[in-house]
């Protein structure tokens, strides 16, 4: 029987099956790749919560999906992941309202773009792509743990939309070609306006890989003995409006050329959604115990930079993330990970 995502993409490895009774939350879920993830999960009968900044995007996404499946169970919730207090408040409300959470897909983000800071005076790439998701996961983690203990329930999964671009993060060791390095040692290091748009973006994708394996898996899931999977995936170069951000980052001439190349070689958003949907639903993940892994395509473990394998960098990132959130919101801003 051809699956929902198979109909969309023609990819037989992305078999989502019937998700009736399960709840999925997709950040960035009303636009681009996130929309296609939401659509696929909703058509497979999951309840889908989409989290975006702009209400009109949510309304349009719900209308389009319900035109395909009138009974689709969809909700849109507004949140700016670049605002830590708002993120804490929004995801706390979700945690209190929902009875379960099976799939958490972290798809929202800023593409390769110029340096700027978010509402918390944090590099906006780091703030939105990594730190906002880190806080959201923390606030939702008790719900994920509770879901994992329900009878006849597959282990919940957390999926990060990372990228091969993690290899373009500043290296942890200084080289002859760059004086910038990444250690995740301080907010001052994070707020470096001298990094290029590609380095800013790549650093956040590196953070997702490190945070999945050396943060959530090694420091939360394994010590708790939780039946929860966390994965990172590469969606491929995808032709969405996010490619327009190259122009902001590198100017109209070079940025326009880079944007044009990305559109020309990019996958469709439907194709770009396959890796995340596969990671969220495939039985292979549990069968092979691929916890903490990074995938470039369904079933294909990805190539990692040396820094993406560095446990010390992962530990630094985990500690820095806790420290920044507590500094911005107070000592009680994060729930105990065994709550």
C-alpha positions as a Python dict, from the first residue, in 0.01 Angstrom:
ca = {
    (1, 'X'): (0, 0, 0),
    (2, 'X'): (149, 332, -103),
    (3, 'X'): (200, 558, 199),
    (4, 'X'): (103, 921, 235),
    (5, 'X'): (455, 1048, 196),
    (6, 'X'): (520, 806, -85),
    (7, 'X'): (239, 973, -276),
    (8, 'X'): (398, 1310, -212),
    (9, 'X'): (760, 1225, -289),
    (10, 'X'): (779, 883, -446),
    (11, 'X'): (1027, 783, -173),
    (12, 'X'): (944, 430, -49),
    (13, 'X'): (1175, 455, 257),
    (14, 'X'): (966, 731, 413),
    (15, 'X'): (683, 509, 539),
    (16, 'X'): (483, 695, 802),
    (17, 'X'): (196, 449, 838),
    (18, 'X'): (-114, 541, 1039),
    (19, 'X'): (-46, 795, 1316),
    (20, 'X'): (-397, 801, 1460),
    (21, 'X'): (-392, 901, 1826),
    (22, 'X'): (-43, 1048, 1814),
    (23, 'X'): (45, 1416, 1859),
    (24, 'X'): (316, 1600, 1667),
    (25, 'X'): (451, 1951, 1715),
    (26, 'X'): (640, 2114, 1427),
    (27, 'X'): (820, 2444, 1479),
    (28, 'X'): (816, 2640, 1157),
    (29, 'X'): (534, 2404, 1070),
    (30, 'X'): (325, 2640, 857),
    (31, 'X'): (586, 2729, 596),
    (32, 'X'): (832, 2563, 358),
    (33, 'X'): (979, 2232, 472),
    (34, 'X'): (794, 2257, 803),
    (35, 'X'): (462, 2287, 623),
    (36, 'X'): (529, 1972, 421),
    (37, 'X'): (620, 1788, 742),
    (38, 'X'): (298, 1908, 905),
    (39, 'X'): (96, 1817, 598),
    (40, 'X'): (237, 1465, 577),
    (41, 'X'): (184, 1392, 946),
    (42, 'X'): (-169, 1537, 937),
    (43, 'X'): (-261, 1329, 631),
    (44, 'X'): (-138, 1026, 827),
    (45, 'X'): (-400, 1117, 1092),
    (46, 'X'): (-173, 1263, 1361),
    (47, 'X'): (-285, 1567, 1556),
    (48, 'X'): (-42, 1838, 1441),
    (49, 'X'): (49, 2159, 1624),
    (50, 'X'): (229, 2412, 1406),
    (51, 'X'): (435, 2684, 1576),
    (52, 'X'): (531, 2996, 1377),
    (53, 'X'): (563, 3370, 1426),
    (54, 'X'): (302, 3485, 1173),
    (55, 'X'): (-65, 3403, 1217),
    (56, 'X'): (-149, 3442, 848),
    (57, 'X'): (94, 3161, 768),
    (58, 'X'): (-84, 2932, 1011),
    (59, 'X'): (-428, 3013, 874),
    (60, 'X'): (-317, 2950, 516),
    (61, 'X'): (-147, 2621, 607),
    (62, 'X'): (-455, 2490, 786),
    (63, 'X'): (-681, 2588, 497),
    (64, 'X'): (-460, 2413, 242),
    (65, 'X'): (-424, 2091, 439),
    (66, 'X'): (-795, 2074, 524),
    (67, 'X'): (-872, 2113, 153),
    (68, 'X'): (-700, 1775, 109),
    (69, 'X'): (-835, 1615, 425),
    (70, 'X'): (-1129, 1796, 586),
    (71, 'X'): (-1097, 1604, 912),
    (72, 'X'): (-728, 1685, 961),
    (73, 'X'): (-660, 1771, 1326),
    (74, 'X'): (-450, 2089, 1307),
    (75, 'X'): (-369, 2379, 1534),
    (76, 'X'): (-148, 2683, 1486),
    (77, 'X'): (21, 2857, 1781),
    (78, 'X'): (223, 3177, 1754),
    (79, 'X'): (573, 3200, 1902),
    (80, 'X'): (897, 3383, 1831),
    (81, 'X'): (1177, 3142, 1921),
    (82, 'X'): (1409, 3442, 1932),
    (83, 'X'): (1231, 3558, 2247),
    (84, 'X'): (1313, 3333, 2542),
    (85, 'X'): (1038, 3453, 2775),
    (86, 'X'): (775, 3412, 2504),
    (87, 'X'): (912, 3068, 2418),
    (88, 'X'): (895, 2959, 2783),
    (89, 'X'): (539, 3087, 2824),
    (90, 'X'): (408, 2939, 2497),
    (91, 'X'): (555, 2594, 2543),
    (92, 'X'): (447, 2581, 2906),
    (93, 'X'): (90, 2639, 2790),
    (94, 'X'): (126, 2361, 2534),
    (95, 'X'): (264, 2127, 2800),
    (96, 'X'): (-28, 2197, 3031),
    (97, 'X'): (-293, 2164, 2761),
    (98, 'X'): (-179, 1854, 2574),
    (99, 'X'): (-220, 1506, 2715),
    (100, 'X'): (67, 1360, 2512),
    (101, 'X'): (344, 1451, 2268),
    (102, 'X'): (487, 1185, 2040),
    (103, 'X'): (686, 1380, 1782),
    (104, 'X'): (872, 1709, 1822),
    (105, 'X'): (1018, 1838, 1494),
    (106, 'X'): (1250, 2139, 1527),
    (107, 'X'): (1223, 2291, 1180),
    (108, 'X'): (1199, 2667, 1241),
    (109, 'X'): (1507, 2871, 1172),
    (110, 'X'): (1701, 3151, 1009),
    (111, 'X'): (1894, 3065, 694),
    (112, 'X'): (2233, 3202, 590),
    (113, 'X'): (2187, 3570, 670),
    (114, 'X'): (2367, 3875, 807),
    (115, 'X'): (2457, 3910, 1172),
    (116, 'X'): (2198, 4062, 1402),
    (117, 'X'): (2069, 4001, 1754),
    (118, 'X'): (1730, 3880, 1874),
    (119, 'X'): (1511, 4032, 2145),
    (120, 'X'): (1740, 3886, 2414),
    (121, 'X'): (2051, 4043, 2257),
    (122, 'X'): (2176, 3704, 2139),
    (123, 'X'): (2302, 3630, 1788),
    (124, 'X'): (1969, 3564, 1620),
    (125, 'X'): (2091, 3257, 1432),
    (126, 'X'): (2198, 3093, 1759),
    (127, 'X'): (1895, 3227, 1946),
    (128, 'X'): (1632, 3098, 1703),
    (129, 'X'): (1793, 2792, 1547),
    (130, 'X'): (1938, 2642, 1864),
    (131, 'X'): (1866, 2818, 2194),
    (132, 'X'): (1493, 2870, 2144),
    (133, 'X'): (1455, 2504, 2055),
    (134, 'X'): (1669, 2403, 2354),
    (135, 'X'): (1432, 2591, 2587),
    (136, 'X'): (1121, 2460, 2410),
    (137, 'X'): (1243, 2101, 2446),
    (138, 'X'): (1316, 2156, 2814),
    (139, 'X'): (966, 2286, 2884),
    (140, 'X'): (807, 2001, 2686),
    (141, 'X'): (1033, 1724, 2812),
    (142, 'X'): (806, 1616, 3101),
    (143, 'X'): (527, 1564, 2847),
    (144, 'X'): (756, 1358, 2624),
    (145, 'X'): (859, 1147, 2925),
    (146, 'X'): (496, 1094, 3027),
    (147, 'X'): (407, 990, 2672),
    (148, 'X'): (692, 738, 2665),
    (149, 'X'): (534, 562, 2963),
    (150, 'X'): (193, 517, 2805),
    (151, 'X'): (104, 155, 2717),
    (152, 'X'): (142, 38, 2358),
    (153, 'X'): (316, 362, 2260),
    (154, 'X'): (625, 387, 2037),
    (155, 'X'): (908, 592, 2193),
    (156, 'X'): (861, 966, 2130),
    (157, 'X'): (1112, 1132, 1899),
    (158, 'X'): (1280, 1470, 1878),
    (159, 'X'): (1412, 1563, 1533),
    (160, 'X'): (1639, 1858, 1454),
    (161, 'X'): (1659, 2002, 1102),
    (162, 'X'): (2037, 2030, 1091),
    (163, 'X'): (2244, 2044, 771),
    (164, 'X'): (2563, 1948, 594),
    (165, 'X'): (2636, 2317, 642),
    (166, 'X'): (2747, 2231, 996),
    (167, 'X'): (3084, 2172, 830),
    (168, 'X'): (3105, 2548, 761),
    (169, 'X'): (3097, 2645, 1128),
    (170, 'X'): (3417, 2814, 1247),
    (171, 'X'): (3664, 2539, 1346),
    (172, 'X'): (3741, 2472, 1711),
    (173, 'X'): (4113, 2512, 1636),
    (174, 'X'): (4261, 2825, 1482),
    (175, 'X'): (4391, 2774, 1127),
    (176, 'X'): (4592, 2978, 882),
    (177, 'X'): (4273, 3077, 700),
    (178, 'X'): (4063, 3198, 994),
    (179, 'X'): (4111, 3353, 1335),
    (180, 'X'): (3753, 3278, 1440),
    (181, 'X'): (3697, 2958, 1635),
    (182, 'X'): (3401, 2790, 1801),
    (183, 'X'): (3423, 2672, 2162),
    (184, 'X'): (3072, 2753, 2289),
    (185, 'X'): (3247, 2911, 2585),
    (186, 'X'): (3057, 3237, 2636),
    (187, 'X'): (2784, 3464, 2505),
    (188, 'X'): (3056, 3705, 2396),
    (189, 'X'): (3193, 3436, 2166),
    (190, 'X'): (2845, 3371, 2027),
    (191, 'X'): (2783, 3741, 1961),
    (192, 'X'): (3065, 3779, 1709),
    (193, 'X'): (2968, 4015, 1425),
    (194, 'X'): (3285, 3923, 1237),
    (195, 'X'): (3154, 3578, 1148),
    (196, 'X'): (3025, 3538, 794),
    (197, 'X'): (2658, 3453, 732),
    (198, 'X'): (2764, 3100, 637),
    (199, 'X'): (2962, 3059, 960),
    (200, 'X'): (2674, 3191, 1171),
    (201, 'X'): (2432, 2947, 1009),
    (202, 'X'): (2677, 2656, 1013),
    (203, 'X'): (2748, 2705, 1383),
    (204, 'X'): (2381, 2656, 1469),
    (205, 'X'): (2359, 2339, 1261),
    (206, 'X'): (2669, 2210, 1441),
    (207, 'X'): (2496, 2294, 1770),
    (208, 'X'): (2197, 2081, 1674),
    (209, 'X'): (2414, 1775, 1608),
    (210, 'X'): (2616, 1825, 1927),
    (211, 'X'): (2305, 1901, 2129),
    (212, 'X'): (2130, 1587, 2010),
    (213, 'X'): (2409, 1341, 2083),
    (214, 'X'): (2620, 1492, 2360),
    (215, 'X'): (2341, 1693, 2520),
    (216, 'X'): (2000, 1529, 2511),
    (217, 'X'): (2112, 1170, 2458),
    (218, 'X'): (2416, 1153, 2688),
    (219, 'X'): (2304, 1397, 2958),
    (220, 'X'): (1928, 1344, 2969),
    (221, 'X'): (1791, 1037, 2793),
    (222, 'X'): (2054, 784, 2897),
    (223, 'X'): (2085, 894, 3265),
    (224, 'X'): (1705, 895, 3295),
    (225, 'X'): (1676, 564, 3108),
    (226, 'X'): (1407, 734, 2901),
    (227, 'X'): (1257, 560, 2598),
    (228, 'X'): (1293, 867, 2376),
    (229, 'X'): (1489, 909, 2052),
    (230, 'X'): (1665, 1227, 1939),
    (231, 'X'): (1798, 1265, 1585),
    (232, 'X'): (1938, 1530, 1351),
    (233, 'X'): (1885, 1532, 975),
    (234, 'X'): (1999, 1713, 663),
    (235, 'X'): (1703, 1811, 442),
    (236, 'X'): (1920, 1890, 141),
    (237, 'X'): (1930, 2219, -43),
    (238, 'X'): (1562, 2308, -73),
    (239, 'X'): (1397, 2566, -297),
    (240, 'X'): (1199, 2771, -45),
    (241, 'X'): (1170, 3143, 25),
    (242, 'X'): (1448, 3103, 282),
    (243, 'X'): (1695, 3106, -6),
    (244, 'X'): (1615, 3476, -44),
    (245, 'X'): (1810, 3534, 278),
    (246, 'X'): (2137, 3489, 87),
    (247, 'X'): (2070, 3837, -56),
    (248, 'X'): (2046, 3986, 292),
    (249, 'X'): (2362, 3810, 402),
    (250, 'X'): (2586, 3869, 100),
    (251, 'X'): (2426, 4158, -87),
    (252, 'X'): (2221, 4173, -404),
    (253, 'X'): (2500, 4076, -644),
    (254, 'X'): (2675, 3782, -476),
    (255, 'X'): (2376, 3692, -261),
    (256, 'X'): (2146, 3703, -561),
    (257, 'X'): (2378, 3470, -751),
    (258, 'X'): (2398, 3228, -458),
    (259, 'X'): (2022, 3240, -413),
    (260, 'X'): (1972, 3162, -782),
    (261, 'X'): (2205, 2864, -761),
    (262, 'X'): (2020, 2727, -458),
    (263, 'X'): (1686, 2757, -634),
    (264, 'X'): (1827, 2588, -944),
    (265, 'X'): (1980, 2287, -768),
    (266, 'X'): (1739, 2263, -476),
    (267, 'X'): (1492, 1993, -394),
    (268, 'X'): (1124, 2074, -367),
    (269, 'X'): (994, 2140, -14),
    (270, 'X'): (814, 1804, -33),
    (271, 'X'): (1143, 1629, -106),
    (272, 'X'): (1317, 1833, 163),
    (273, 'X'): (1068, 1714, 423),
    (274, 'X'): (1141, 1344, 370),
    (275, 'X'): (1444, 1312, 598),
    (276, 'X'): (1269, 1463, 899),
    (277, 'X'): (947, 1265, 846),
    (278, 'X'): (1147, 945, 805),
    (279, 'X'): (1347, 1018, 1122),
    (280, 'X'): (1025, 1085, 1311),
    (281, 'X'): (835, 776, 1202),
    (282, 'X'): (1055, 502, 1054),
    (283, 'X'): (1070, 170, 1240),
    (284, 'X'): (1433, 140, 1129),
    (285, 'X'): (1538, 403, 1381),
    (286, 'X'): (1426, 198, 1678),
    (287, 'X'): (1526, -135, 1526),
    (288, 'X'): (1884, -14, 1473),
    (289, 'X'): (1893, 190, 1795),
    (290, 'X'): (1999, 497, 1598),
    (291, 'X'): (1968, 729, 1896),
    (292, 'X'): (2161, 1056, 1874),
    (293, 'X'): (2245, 993, 1509),
    (294, 'X'): (2269, 1237, 1217),
    (295, 'X'): (2125, 1142, 876),
    (296, 'X'): (2182, 1296, 534),
    (297, 'X'): (1898, 1100, 376),
    (298, 'X'): (1654, 837, 503),
    (299, 'X'): (1855, 544, 635),
    (300, 'X'): (2186, 707, 539),
    (301, 'X'): (2407, 813, 830),
    (302, 'X'): (2564, 1150, 754),
    (303, 'X'): (2926, 1255, 736),
    (304, 'X'): (3031, 1456, 1039),
    (305, 'X'): (3298, 1721, 1076),
    (306, 'X'): (3560, 1660, 1345),
    (307, 'X'): (3392, 1922, 1563),
    (308, 'X'): (3057, 1744, 1532),
    (309, 'X'): (3225, 1442, 1695),
    (310, 'X'): (3384, 1646, 1975),
    (311, 'X'): (3231, 1553, 2311),
    (312, 'X'): (3397, 1848, 2484),
    (313, 'X'): (3232, 2091, 2243),
    (314, 'X'): (2902, 1919, 2315),
    (315, 'X'): (2954, 1959, 2688),
    (316, 'X'): (3046, 2327, 2642),
    (317, 'X'): (2733, 2389, 2435),
    (318, 'X'): (2511, 2219, 2691),
    (319, 'X'): (2654, 2420, 2979),
    (320, 'X'): (2648, 2748, 2787),
    (321, 'X'): (2285, 2695, 2684),
    (322, 'X'): (2181, 2645, 3046),
    (323, 'X'): (2380, 2948, 3158),
    (324, 'X'): (2240, 3185, 2894),
    (325, 'X'): (1878, 3087, 2958),
    (326, 'X'): (1918, 3122, 3335),
    (327, 'X'): (2099, 3453, 3295),
    (328, 'X'): (1819, 3590, 3077),
    (329, 'X'): (1516, 3443, 3259),
    (330, 'X'): (1631, 3356, 3610),
    (331, 'X'): (1765, 3057, 3799),
    (332, 'X'): (1435, 2866, 3773),
    (333, 'X'): (1396, 2917, 3397),
    (334, 'X'): (1472, 2553, 3317),
    (335, 'X'): (1292, 2246, 3445),
    (336, 'X'): (1496, 1960, 3588),
    (337, 'X'): (1557, 1721, 3300),
    (338, 'X'): (1420, 1434, 3510),
    (339, 'X'): (1095, 1619, 3588),
}
